[in-house]
Amino acid sequence: MKDGTEVEIRPIRPQDEPLMVQFHSVLSDRTVYLRYFCSLSLAARTAHERLVRICFVDPETETVLVAARRNPQTGEESILAVGRLNRLPGKNEAEVAILVSDEFQGHGLGSELMRRLILIARDEKRARIVGEMLRDNIAMQVMIKKHSFRLRLLDDPQYVRAVLKL
């Protein structure tokens, strides 16, 4: 991270389900709203059926990366951020989404996850990457502009679409 803290960025694993429950438990209501465009309860976000879909990834349709670190005192691993690249059916493009825990926002994790997801999409010969966000998610907009995404307003002025042609 920017402060020198070392983290591991790796593909999500089925055994990460308990870590994902812990990750979601520390997210603020605002962070959840900015990511999911609505209030979503902790119970809904950590339901086993939902986390199974997230942790058991089909590599043909999606890539999910996590930024994780071990606590130096306890040795316990925790997830600090998650990045997702979903291949859109019938199109040569993918949709991207990033979620960083509040404590680690602004430390470069979202940007590094985005950089790696862009590289994966390029390796797969995708034509473009898209993402939608709330118009007031300024931090995400600033970060994706640094990765050469272009922003477009949608019909609903509450949302913005980001597009990166590869």
WOWODA-V973116 format. One record per helix or strand of 2 or more residues. SS is the DSSP state (H for helix, E for strand). FROM is the first residue (numbers start at 1). TO is the last residue. Records with the same first field share a line. If there is no record, write none. Layout:
SS = FROM-TO ; FROM-TO
This chain:
E = 8-11 ; 62-70 ; 77-87 ; 93-100 ; 128-134 ; 150-153 ; 159-165
H = 14-25 ; 29-36 ; 42-45 ; 48-55 ; 102-104 ; 109-123 ; 138-146
